[in-house]
Every structure is written in structure tokens, then in C-alpha cells.
Amino acid sequence: MAGKKYIITFSQSAKTPEIESLYSELESQGSHISKKAHESVIMKYSVATLEPSMLHSLKSNNIIESIEEDKMVSISPIPGTHSELS
């Protein structure tokens, strides 16, 4: 699979059997689930390699809150803070 990695955030009301069923469906379509954190109390999410063509149907799934591309995030120091002076 030559897809990209995406972070899939599940709704808090999503039940484990529903999420595991979705994993099976995605894997049968050739996706790779690299992180499964759907039982977290703070945030239910997974990281999966998906083809762009799969995104539309996933976004309409009622157990999914959001899908975003997994990418590096960085911040710059705020001028005048200690981190800039080091």
C-alpha cells in the first residue's frame, strides 16, 4: 500500500466492538493500523496507512470524529522567553 498515514479520532461514544470491526474492514482493504489507542480514557484514536480514496467513506462513519494526516508539528519559541535566551 502506498497510502499516507492518518490519525483517526473516534467519538467518545464509539464502542470497542464497533472500532474493532472498522479495523477489520480497513485491513481487509489493505490498510495497515500502526497504532490502536481506542480504549484510552482521554482520547480514542488510531494511526493507519490509508489510500486517499478511503477517506470519503470513513469521514461519513458515525463513530469517527475526525481524520487528519499524520505529520510533524513544530513550534517556534516566543520572543523574549527563557527558551530563546538559552
Protein Blocks (a to p, Z undefined) as FASTA:
>chain_A
ZZdcddddddfklcfklmmmmmmmmmmnopacfbdcklbfkbgcddddddfklmmmmmmp
mkbmbdcddddddddddehiaklmZZ
